[in-house]
Amino acid sequence: MAESADASAPGAIEPRHDELKRLYAYWLAKKGTRRAPSRADIDPLEIAPLLPHVALVDVERAPLRFRYRLVGTEIVRKVGADFTGRYLDSFTRLSNRDAMAAEFARVVDSAEPAVSFWNYSRADGRHVRYERLVLPLMGDGVTVDMLFSGMVFDVAYG
């Protein structure tokens, strides 16, 4: 699996896909005047049409690790694998795993959203390009403890 990415500048969050625009607007509404909403603020029923594109990622510390708690069905279908319950650092064949982890870490450290575009080669040789939006969640209003992510894939080729 090979990946590459083009990330946005920090603070420049303008998702291209409509699903990610709606997810970002939802996060902003739930955030209000706070730095970020909590997981408890997110109601799956309010974003039901977006759920196939959503992933929830637990943030663990000491050491910093990212575990996929939930992965939407459209993500699983396009990636060709379900990585629910797996740690990002366990993907040994993912060439840009460190770049993905660095993006997650930037969101954790800054509590600011990020948007990026990734090229992905599946195990079956098909190539996909996708846009990823990563949004922080804070249970205590201070520390990012979960990432609320959306992914929308362009048509696979190859």
C-alpha positions as CSV (number, residue, x, y, z in Angstrom):
1,M,0.0,0.0,0.0
2,A,1.5,3.3,-1.1
3,E,0.2,6.7,-0.1
4,S,1.1,10.3,-0.7
5,A,-0.5,13.4,0.6
6,D,-1.0,17.1,-0.1
7,A,-2.0,18.8,3.1
8,S,-3.6,22.2,3.5
9,A,-1.8,25.0,5.4
10,P,-2.7,25.1,9.1
11,G,-5.9,27.1,9.6
12,A,-6.9,26.9,5.9
13,I,-9.8,24.5,6.2
14,E,-11.9,24.3,3.0
15,P,-13.0,20.8,2.2
16,R,-13.7,20.2,-1.5
17,H,-16.3,17.4,-1.2
18,D,-19.9,18.3,-0.1
19,E,-19.9,15.5,2.5
20,L,-16.9,16.9,4.2
21,K,-18.2,20.4,4.0
22,R,-21.3,19.2,5.9
23,L,-19.2,17.3,8.4
24,Y,-17.1,20.4,9.1
25,A,-20.2,22.6,9.4
26,Y,-21.7,20.1,11.9
27,W,-18.5,20.1,13.9
28,L,-18.4,23.9,14.0
29,A,-22.0,24.1,15.2
30,K,-21.3,21.5,17.9
31,K,-18.1,23.4,18.9
32,G,-19.8,26.7,19.4
33,T,-17.5,29.0,21.3
34,R,-15.3,26.2,22.6
35,R,-12.0,25.0,21.1
36,A,-13.7,21.7,20.1
37,P,-16.8,19.7,20.9
38,S,-16.7,16.5,22.9
39,R,-17.5,13.0,21.6
40,A,-20.7,13.3,23.7
41,D,-21.8,16.3,21.6
42,I,-21.8,14.2,18.4
43,D,-25.1,12.5,17.7
44,P,-24.9,9.9,15.0
45,L,-28.6,10.3,14.2
46,E,-27.9,14.0,13.3
47,I,-25.3,13.0,10.6
48,A,-26.7,9.6,9.5
49,P,-26.1,10.2,5.8
50,L,-22.4,11.1,6.5
51,L,-21.7,8.0,8.7
52,P,-20.3,5.8,5.8
53,H,-17.6,8.4,5.4
54,V,-16.7,8.9,9.1
55,A,-13.9,7.4,11.2
56,L,-13.4,7.9,15.0
57,V,-9.9,7.6,16.2
58,D,-8.9,7.3,19.8
59,V,-5.9,9.3,20.9
60,E,-3.6,7.5,23.4
61,R,-0.7,9.1,25.1
62,A,2.7,7.9,26.5
63,P,3.4,7.0,23.8
64,L,1.2,8.9,21.4
65,R,-0.8,6.3,19.4
66,F,-3.9,6.4,17.2
67,R,-6.5,3.6,17.3
68,Y,-9.4,3.4,14.9
69,R,-12.5,3.0,17.0
70,L,-15.0,3.1,14.2
71,V,-14.6,3.1,10.4
72,G,-17.5,3.9,8.1
73,T,-18.7,1.4,5.5
74,E,-17.7,3.5,2.5
75,I,-14.2,3.9,3.8
76,V,-14.0,0.1,4.3
77,R,-15.3,-0.5,0.8
78,K,-12.9,1.9,-0.9
79,V,-9.8,1.0,1.1
80,G,-10.6,-2.7,0.7
81,A,-10.1,-3.5,4.4
82,D,-11.7,-2.8,7.8
83,F,-9.2,-1.4,10.2
84,T,-11.6,-0.9,13.1
85,G,-9.7,-1.6,16.4
86,R,-6.3,-1.4,14.8
87,Y,-3.5,1.1,15.6
88,L,-2.2,3.3,12.8
89,D,1.3,2.3,13.6
90,S,0.4,-1.4,13.0
91,F,0.0,-0.8,9.2
92,T,3.5,-2.0,8.3
93,R,2.8,-1.9,4.5
94,L,1.5,1.7,4.5
95,S,4.4,3.8,3.1
96,N,3.1,7.1,4.4
97,R,2.0,5.9,7.8
98,D,4.3,8.4,9.4
99,A,2.9,11.3,7.4
100,M,-0.6,10.3,8.4
101,A,0.4,10.0,12.1
102,A,2.1,13.4,11.8
103,E,-1.1,15.0,10.5
104,F,-3.0,13.4,13.4
105,A,-0.4,14.6,15.9
106,R,-0.7,18.2,14.5
107,V,-4.4,18.1,15.1
108,V,-3.9,16.7,18.6
109,D,-1.3,19.4,19.4
110,S,-3.0,22.4,17.9
111,A,-6.7,21.4,18.4
112,E,-7.2,22.8,14.9
113,P,-8.8,20.9,12.0
114,A,-6.9,19.7,9.0
115,V,-7.8,18.7,5.5
116,S,-5.6,16.8,3.1
117,F,-5.6,14.8,-0.1
118,W,-4.1,11.3,-0.3
119,N,-3.3,8.9,-3.1
120,Y,-3.7,5.3,-2.1
121,S,-2.7,2.0,-3.9
122,R,-4.8,-0.9,-2.7
123,A,-3.5,-4.4,-2.3
124,D,-5.4,-5.4,-5.4
125,G,-3.5,-2.8,-7.5
126,R,-6.3,-0.3,-7.8
127,H,-5.5,3.3,-7.1
128,V,-7.7,5.8,-5.3
129,R,-7.5,9.4,-4.4
130,Y,-9.3,10.7,-1.3
131,E,-9.8,13.8,0.7
132,R,-9.5,13.5,4.5
133,L,-10.9,16.0,7.1
134,V,-9.6,15.5,10.6
135,L,-11.4,17.3,13.5
136,P,-10.4,17.3,17.2
137,L,-12.8,16.2,20.0
138,M,-12.1,17.2,23.6
139,G,-13.9,15.4,26.4
140,D,-12.5,17.8,29.1
141,G,-12.5,21.0,26.9
142,V,-8.6,21.1,27.2
143,T,-7.1,17.9,25.8
144,V,-7.8,16.3,22.4
145,D,-8.8,12.7,23.2
146,M,-10.4,11.7,19.9
147,L,-10.3,12.5,16.3
148,F,-13.5,12.8,14.2
149,S,-12.5,12.2,10.7
150,G,-14.2,12.1,7.3
151,M,-13.0,10.6,4.1
152,V,-14.4,10.9,0.6
153,F,-12.9,8.9,-2.2
154,D,-12.6,9.8,-5.9
155,V,-13.2,7.1,-8.5
156,A,-10.7,4.3,-8.3
157,Y,-8.6,3.6,-11.3
158,G,-6.2,0.9,-12.4
